[in-house]
Structures are given as C-alpha cells and as structure tokens.
Amino acid sequence: MSTRHAQNDPDVLSELPGELMMWVLIASELLVFGAALLAFLSVRIAHPAQFASDQALLDTTAGAINTIALVTSGFCAAAAIRSREGGARSTARRWLLAAGSLGIVFLIVKGFEYASKASMGIGIETSPFFTFYYLITGFHALHVVAGIALIALVCWADSVRNMEAAVAFWHMVDLVWVLLFPIIYVLR
C-alpha cells in the first residue's frame, strides 16, 4: 500500500469513542470473563446434577432486579453522553449520578444475596458451582465498583471523550452481567 493511500484512509482506531487504552482494557476483561464462563460451563457438564441443585438455591428475583438496574444504568450513562454532547453539562452529570446510583443498587442487592447464602452456610468452598458463583460474580462486582469510581471521576473531569471512555467501560460491565445472569442463574 502506498504512503499516499494510507494517509487518505481514516484511522479506524481514532473513530472509537473514548480512549484506545480503555478499549484494550475492555477487550481484555471480556476475554477474562469469557474464559471464566467457559470454565464454568465445562465443569457444569461434568457435574450437571450438582450444578442444578446448587443453582436452585440462587435468588433469580435478585438477579433479575440487578439485570434491570444495570441495563437501566446503561441507558442513563448513554443519556449522559448525549446530554454532554449537546452542551448540557449539569444534565449529563445528573444522568451519570443516576447511572452510578443504580450501580450502588446492584451492589446492595448483591450484598443481600451473599449474606443470604452465608446465612445458609454456603461459601466459596461449598461446591464447584458456588466457587464459580462467588469468583465470577465477585469479580464482576469489583468491576461495578470500578465503574462507579470512573463515573464519579468523569462527573468532575467531564469532557465528552472522558465520558465516552467511562461509559464504554460501564457498558462492558452491563454486557458482562447480561451474559452472567442467564448462564449462572437461569440456564438449567
């Protein structure tokens, strides 16, 4: 390819919203969660009866509430970007506050879920199912905490590019949960 032709081609990477390194992080995190889910499904194949009985102990209502909270928070985060692009900084910040607040709702519901399991004597070493359950959902919860921190940060440093980067991460957190919920809580 000639140098002249290469200069006329748009840089695909510059078209990504946010920062390139955020997309590298997102891709690597998706690979980690994908590997964890593949391991979960592989062990499930080896122990279907045990996984089914352990899965029956999960609170699918809590999982559904968390799904609604994160999907709604993703909408709020997207609305924040639209508002900021339109010049409405204070509205964008309110949308971000709503998104972060729904992330906190997620963490509270997850905390109640963990407390419920603990009161039943169920811990990370109870069974392979619960080992995966705690590791995968706990790792996801840490990502929710990181996402809330990013959202809080871009409320302060609220350039459109910063918001795009933080919201891209937040959408990754949403996407991962939308995959985790049916695989861990629903699929029998």
Backbone hydrogen bonds in HBPLUS format (Angstrom, degrees):
<---DONOR---> <-ACCEPTOR-->    atom                        ^
c    i                          cat <-CA-CA->   ^        H-A-AA   ^      H-
h    n   atom  resd res      DA  || num        DHA   H-A  angle D-A-AA Bond
n    s   type  num  typ     dist DA aas  dist angle  dist       angle   num
A0006-ALA N   A0002-SER O   3.05 MM   4  6.31 157.8  2.10 146.6 152.8     1
A0007-GLN N   A0003-THR O   3.03 MM   4  6.26 145.5  2.15 146.7 155.3     2
A0008-ASN N   A0005-HIS O   3.12 MM   3  5.26 133.8  2.34  99.1 111.3     3
A0014-SER N   A0011-ASP O   3.03 MM   3  5.40 131.0  2.28 105.4 118.2     4
A0015-GLU N   A0012-VAL O   3.04 MM   3  5.33 149.3  2.14 105.6 115.1     5
A0016-LEU N   A0013-LEU O   3.28 MM   3  5.59 161.1  2.32 106.3 111.7     6
A0022-MET N   A0019-GLU O   3.10 MM   3  5.37 130.8  2.35 102.9 115.7     7
A0023-TRP N   A0019-GLU O   3.32 MM   4  6.78 149.2  2.42 145.7 153.9     8
A0023-TRP N   A0020-LEU O   2.95 MM   3  5.16 119.3  2.33 100.4 115.7     9
A0024-VAL N   A0020-LEU O   2.98 MM   4  6.40 147.0  2.09 148.9 159.2    10
A0025-LEU N   A0021-MET O   2.96 MM   4  6.17 159.1  2.00 143.2 148.4    11
A0026-ILE N   A0022-MET O   2.83 MM   4  6.08 160.7  1.86 148.5 154.1    12
A0027-ALA N   A0023-TRP O   2.90 MM   4  6.04 164.6  1.93 146.3 150.2    13
A0028-SER N   A0024-VAL O   2.99 MM   4  6.21 159.6  2.03 148.3 154.0    14
A0029-GLU N   A0025-LEU O   2.87 MM   4  6.09 158.5  1.92 154.1 160.4    15
A0030-LEU N   A0026-ILE O   2.90 MM   4  6.11 157.1  1.96 152.2 158.4    16
A0031-LEU N   A0027-ALA O   3.06 MM   4  6.30 148.9  2.16 142.6 150.8    17
A0032-VAL N   A0028-SER O   3.02 MM   4  6.33 152.4  2.09 145.6 152.8    18
A0033-PHE N   A0029-GLU O   2.93 MM   4  6.21 171.4  1.94 157.5 158.7    19
A0034-GLY N   A0030-LEU O   2.83 MM   4  5.89 151.9  1.91 140.5 149.5    20
A0035-ALA N   A0031-LEU O   2.90 MM   4  6.08 156.7  1.95 146.3 151.8    21
A0036-ALA N   A0032-VAL O   2.97 MM   4  6.25 157.5  2.03 149.6 156.1    22
A0037-LEU N   A0033-PHE O   2.92 MM   4  6.15 158.0  1.97 149.9 155.4    23
A0038-LEU N   A0034-GLY O   2.93 MM   4  6.15 153.2  2.00 146.4 154.1    24
A0039-ALA N   A0035-ALA O   2.93 MM   4  6.17 157.0  1.99 148.4 154.4    25
A0040-PHE N   A0036-ALA O   2.90 MM   4  6.12 160.6  1.93 147.6 153.3    26
A0041-LEU N   A0037-LEU O   2.88 MM   4  6.09 166.7  1.89 150.6 153.6    27
A0042-SER N   A0038-LEU O   2.88 MM   4  6.03 150.1  1.96 144.5 153.2    28
A0043-VAL N   A0039-ALA O   2.97 MM   4  6.21 164.4  2.00 156.8 159.4    29
A0044-ARG N   A0040-PHE O   2.89 MM   4  6.06 149.3  1.98 146.0 155.9    30
A0045-ILE N   A0041-LEU O   3.07 MM   4  6.27 146.7  2.19 141.3 148.0    31
A0046-ALA N   A0043-VAL O   3.07 MM   3  5.11 121.6  2.43  95.0 109.6    32
A0047-HIS N   A0043-VAL O   3.06 MM   4  6.34 133.6  2.28 143.7 156.5    33
A0047-HIS N   A0044-ARG O   3.17 MM   3  5.08 131.8  2.42  93.9 106.7    34
A0051-PHE N   A0047-HIS O   3.02 MM   4  6.12 166.1  2.04 158.9 163.3    35
A0052-ALA N   A0048-PRO O   2.95 MM   4  6.04 156.8  2.01 144.0 150.5    36
A0053-SER N   A0049-ALA O   2.99 MM   4  6.25 160.1  2.03 150.7 155.5    37
A0054-ASP N   A0050-GLN O   2.93 MM   4  6.09 160.3  1.97 151.3 157.1    38
A0055-GLN N   A0051-PHE O   2.78 MM   4  5.81 156.6  1.83 147.0 154.5    39
A0056-ALA N   A0052-ALA O   3.11 MM   4  6.23 142.3  2.26 138.6 147.2    40
A0057-LEU N   A0054-ASP O   2.98 MM   3  5.42 153.8  2.05 110.0 118.3    41
A0058-LEU N   A0055-GLN O   3.01 MM   3  5.47 165.4  2.03 115.6 120.4    42
A0063-GLY N   A0059-ASP O   3.10 MM   4  6.48 159.1  2.14 148.9 155.1    43
A0064-ALA N   A0060-THR O   2.80 MM   4  5.99 150.1  1.89 142.6 150.7    44
A0065-ILE N   A0061-THR O   2.84 MM   4  6.10 159.0  1.88 152.3 158.0    45
A0066-ASN N   A0062-ALA O   2.93 MM   4  6.17 158.2  1.98 148.3 154.3    46
A0067-THR N   A0063-GLY O   2.93 MM   4  6.19 143.8  2.07 138.7 149.1    47
A0068-ILE N   A0064-ALA O   2.93 MM   4  6.24 163.8  1.96 155.1 157.9    48
A0069-ALA N   A0065-ILE O   2.87 MM   4  6.11 159.1  1.91 149.6 156.1    49
A0070-LEU N   A0066-ASN O   2.94 MM   4  6.12 164.6  1.96 148.5 151.7    50
A0071-VAL N   A0067-THR O   2.91 MM   4  6.04 167.4  1.93 155.6 159.6    51
A0072-THR N   A0068-ILE O   2.94 MM   4  5.92 161.2  1.97 146.3 152.2    52
A0073-SER N   A0069-ALA O   2.90 MM   4  6.03 148.4  2.00 139.7 149.3    53
A0074-GLY N   A0070-LEU O   2.90 MM   4  6.13 145.5  2.02 144.0 152.8    54
A0075-PHE N   A0071-VAL O   3.12 MM   4  6.50 148.7  2.22 143.4 151.1    55
A0076-CYS N   A0072-THR O   2.98 MM   4  6.34 158.4  2.03 149.2 154.9    56
A0077-ALA N   A0073-SER O   2.87 MM   4  6.12 154.3  1.94 147.5 154.3    57
A0078-ALA N   A0074-GLY O   2.98 MM   4  6.21 157.2  2.03 146.4 152.1    58
A0079-ALA N   A0075-PHE O   2.89 MM   4  6.16 155.0  1.95 150.1 157.6    59
A0080-ALA N   A0076-CYS O   2.94 MM   4  6.21 139.9  2.10 141.0 152.0    60
A0081-ILE N   A0077-ALA O   3.28 MM   4  6.68 151.9  2.36 145.1 150.5    61
A0082-ARG N   A0078-ALA O   3.11 MM   4  6.47 165.8  2.13 151.9 155.4    62
A0083-SER N   A0079-ALA O   2.88 MM   4  6.06 158.6  1.93 147.9 153.9    63
A0084-ARG N   A0080-ALA O   2.86 MM   4  6.06 161.6  1.89 150.2 155.4    64
A0085-GLU N   A0081-ILE O   2.80 MM   4  5.99 164.8  1.83 159.0 162.8    65
A0086-GLY N   A0082-ARG O   3.08 MM   4  6.22 138.4  2.26 136.5 147.4    66
A0086-GLY N   A0083-SER O   3.09 MM   3  5.04 124.6  2.41  92.3 107.0    67
A0088-ALA N   A0083-SER O   2.89 MM   5  5.18 150.7  1.98 155.4 146.5    68
A0087-GLY N   A0084-ARG O   2.95 MM   3  4.99 159.2  1.99 105.3 111.1    69
A0092-ALA N   A0088-ALA O   2.93 MM   4  6.15 158.4  1.98 152.5 159.3    70
A0093-ARG N   A0089-ARG O   2.92 MM   4  6.20 155.9  1.98 150.7 157.1    71
A0094-ARG N   A0090-SER O   3.02 MM   4  6.30 150.6  2.10 141.7 149.4    72
A0095-TRP N   A0091-THR O   2.94 MM   4  6.29 156.5  2.00 152.4 158.6    73
A0096-LEU N   A0092-ALA O   2.91 MM   4  6.22 155.5  1.98 148.3 155.5    74
A0097-LEU N   A0093-ARG O   2.83 MM   4  6.08 152.2  1.91 146.2 154.2    75
A0098-ALA N   A0094-ARG O   2.92 MM   4  6.21 152.9  1.99 146.2 153.2    76
A0099-ALA N   A0095-TRP O   2.91 MM   4  6.23 157.1  1.96 148.2 154.4    77
A0100-GLY N   A0096-LEU O   2.85 MM   4  6.10 169.0  1.86 156.4 158.7    78
A0101-SER N   A0097-LEU O   2.85 MM   4  5.95 153.6  1.92 144.5 152.5    79
A0102-LEU N   A0098-ALA O   2.99 MM   4  6.21 153.5  2.06 147.6 153.8    80
A0103-GLY N   A0099-ALA O   3.07 MM   4  6.40 140.4  2.23 140.0 151.3    81
A0104-ILE N   A0100-GLY O   2.98 MM   4  6.37 144.8  2.10 143.8 153.4    82
A0105-VAL N   A0101-SER O   2.92 MM   4  6.32 149.3  2.02 144.0 152.9    83
A0106-PHE N   A0102-LEU O   2.96 MM   4  6.24 155.0  2.02 141.9 148.1    84
A0107-LEU N   A0103-GLY O   3.06 MM   4  6.42 157.2  2.12 145.7 150.8    85
A0108-ILE N   A0104-ILE O   2.92 MM   4  6.20 154.3  1.98 151.8 158.9    86
A0109-VAL N   A0105-VAL O   2.94 MM   4  6.20 169.4  1.96 160.2 162.1    87
A0110-LYS N   A0106-PHE O   2.89 MM   4  6.10 162.5  1.92 153.2 158.7    88
A0111-GLY N   A0107-LEU O   2.82 MM   4  5.98 150.3  1.91 141.7 150.2    89
A0112-PHE N   A0108-ILE O   2.96 MM   4  6.32 154.8  2.02 151.1 157.1    90
A0113-GLU N   A0109-VAL O   2.94 MM   4  6.26 152.9  2.01 147.3 155.4    91
A0114-TYR N   A0110-LYS O   2.89 MM   4  6.20 163.4  1.91 154.4 157.8    92
A0115-ALA N   A0111-GLY O   2.88 MM   4  6.08 160.0  1.92 148.6 154.7    93
A0116-SER N   A0112-PHE O   2.88 MM   4  6.03 153.5  1.95 145.6 152.7    94
A0117-LYS N   A0113-GLU O   3.01 MM   4  6.33 158.7  2.05 151.9 157.2    95
A0118-ALA N   A0114-TYR O   2.90 MM   4  6.15 158.6  1.95 150.6 156.9    96
A0119-SER N   A0115-ALA O   2.90 MM   4  6.14 153.1  1.98 147.4 154.3    97
A0120-MET N   A0116-SER O   3.21 MM   4  6.48 128.8  2.49 135.6 148.3    98
A0120-MET N   A0117-LYS O   3.06 MM   3  5.11 136.6  2.25  97.3 109.9    99
A0122-ILE N   A0117-LYS O   2.85 MM   5  5.07 159.0  1.89 153.2 146.4   100
A0121-GLY N   A0118-ALA O   2.90 MM   3  4.95 157.4  1.96 105.7 112.0   101
A0126-THR N   A0123-GLY O   3.23 MM   3  5.33 168.6  2.24 109.6 112.4   102
A0131-THR N   A0127-SER O   2.91 MM   4  6.17 144.9  2.04 150.4 161.4   103
A0132-PHE N   A0128-PRO O   3.03 MM   4  6.30 167.5  2.05 154.2 155.6   104
A0133-TYR N   A0129-PHE O   2.79 MM   4  6.03 161.8  1.82 150.7 157.1   105
A0134-TYR N   A0130-PHE O   2.96 MM   4  5.92 174.8  1.96 143.1 144.5   106
A0135-LEU N   A0131-THR O   3.00 MM   4  6.09 163.6  2.03 148.4 153.8   107
A0136-ILE N   A0132-PHE O   2.80 MM   4  5.74 170.3  1.81 156.1 159.4   108
A0137-THR N   A0133-TYR O   2.96 MM   4  5.83 157.2  2.02 145.7 152.2   109
A0138-GLY N   A0134-TYR O   2.84 MM   4  5.38 141.4  1.99 128.7 140.4   110
A0139-PHE N   A0135-LEU O   2.95 MM   4  5.90 154.0  2.02 137.1 144.2   111
A0140-HIS N   A0136-ILE O   2.94 MM   4  6.15 154.0  2.01 144.3 152.0   112
A0141-ALA N   A0137-THR O   2.84 MM   4  6.04 153.9  1.91 140.5 147.9   113
A0142-LEU N   A0138-GLY O   3.00 MM   4  6.33 147.4  2.11 144.0 152.2   114
A0143-HIS N   A0139-PHE O   3.18 MM   4  6.53 142.9  2.32 138.6 148.3   115
A0143-HIS N   A0140-HIS O   2.90 MM   3  5.00 120.9  2.25  97.9 113.9   116
A0144-VAL N   A0140-HIS O   2.92 MM   4  6.38 143.1  2.05 147.3 158.9   117
A0145-VAL N   A0141-ALA O   2.98 MM   4  6.35 157.0  2.03 148.7 154.0   118
A0146-ALA N   A0142-LEU O   2.94 MM   4  6.25 158.7  1.99 144.2 150.1   119
A0147-GLY N   A0143-HIS O   2.79 MM   4  5.97 154.8  1.85 144.8 152.2   120
A0148-ILE N   A0144-VAL O   2.86 MM   4  6.14 155.8  1.92 152.9 159.0   121
A0149-ALA N   A0145-VAL O   2.98 MM   4  6.28 155.8  2.04 148.0 154.8   122
A0150-LEU N   A0146-ALA O   2.90 MM   4  6.22 154.2  1.97 148.2 155.4   123
A0151-ILE N   A0147-GLY O   2.87 MM   4  6.11 159.8  1.91 150.0 155.7   124
A0152-ALA N   A0148-ILE O   2.90 MM   4  6.15 159.5  1.95 148.9 154.4   125
A0153-LEU N   A0149-ALA O   2.91 MM   4  6.13 153.4  1.98 144.8 152.6   126
A0154-VAL N   A0150-LEU O   2.89 MM   4  6.21 157.6  1.94 154.3 159.3   127
A0155-CYS N   A0151-ILE O   3.05 MM   4  6.28 124.5  2.37 139.4 153.5   128
A0155-CYS N   A0152-ALA O   3.25 MM   3  5.17 140.2  2.42  93.3 104.6   129
A0156-TRP N   A0153-LEU O   3.05 MM   3  5.41 139.5  2.22 104.1 114.9   130
A0157-ALA N   A0153-LEU O   2.91 MM   4  6.21 170.6  1.92 155.2 156.5   131
A0163-MET N   A0159-SER O   2.97 MM   4  6.26 164.6  1.99 155.6 159.9   132
A0164-GLU N   A0160-VAL O   2.82 MM   4  6.05 159.3  1.86 153.4 159.5   133
A0165-ALA N   A0161-ARG O   3.06 MM   4  6.29 156.0  2.12 146.8 152.3   134
A0166-ALA N   A0162-ASN O   3.01 MM   4  6.29 168.4  2.02 155.1 157.7   135
A0167-VAL N   A0163-MET O   2.77 MM   4  5.84 165.0  1.80 156.8 161.6   136
A0168-ALA N   A0164-GLU O   2.89 MM   4  5.93 147.8  2.00 140.0 148.7   137
A0169-PHE N   A0165-ALA O   3.17 MM   4  6.47 157.7  2.22 145.7 150.8   138
A0170-TRP N   A0166-ALA O   2.92 MM   4  6.22 158.5  1.96 146.6 153.3   139
A0171-HIS N   A0167-VAL O   2.81 MM   4  6.02 154.4  1.87 149.2 155.3   140
A0172-MET N   A0168-ALA O   3.04 MM   4  6.33 144.9  2.17 141.4 150.9   141
A0172-MET N   A0169-PHE O   3.02 MM   3  5.03 119.7  2.40  94.6 110.2   142
A0173-VAL N   A0169-PHE O   3.01 MM   4  6.42 152.5  2.08 150.1 157.5   143
A0174-ASP N   A0170-TRP O   2.95 MM   4  6.31 155.0  2.01 147.3 154.2   144
A0175-LEU N   A0171-HIS O   2.80 MM   4  6.02 166.7  1.81 150.9 154.4   145
A0176-VAL N   A0172-MET O   2.90 MM   4  6.11 165.4  1.93 154.0 157.3   146
A0177-TRP N   A0173-VAL O   3.15 MM   4  6.40 161.3  2.19 146.0 150.6   147
A0178-VAL N   A0174-ASP O   2.92 MM   4  6.22 157.1  1.97 154.7 161.9   148
A0179-LEU N   A0175-LEU O   3.10 MM   4  6.43 134.1  2.32 144.0 156.0   149
A0179-LEU N   A0176-VAL O   3.10 MM   3  5.18 134.6  2.31  97.4 110.0   150
A0180-LEU N   A0176-VAL O   2.79 MM   4  6.07 157.2  1.84 151.3 158.9   151
A0181-PHE N   A0177-TRP O   2.85 MM   4  5.83 178.5  1.85 159.4 159.4   152
A0183-ILE N   A0179-LEU O   3.42 MM   4  6.47 163.7  2.45 147.6 152.1   153
A0184-ILE N   A0180-LEU O   2.79 MM   4  5.71 173.1  1.80 165.5 167.5   154
A0185-TYR N   A0181-PHE O   2.85 MM   4  5.38 151.0  1.94 141.2 150.9   155
A0186-VAL N   A0182-PRO O   3.06 MM   4  4.59 136.6  2.26 107.7 120.1   156
A0187-LEU N   A0182-PRO O   2.73 MM   5  5.80 172.3  1.73 169.5 167.4   157
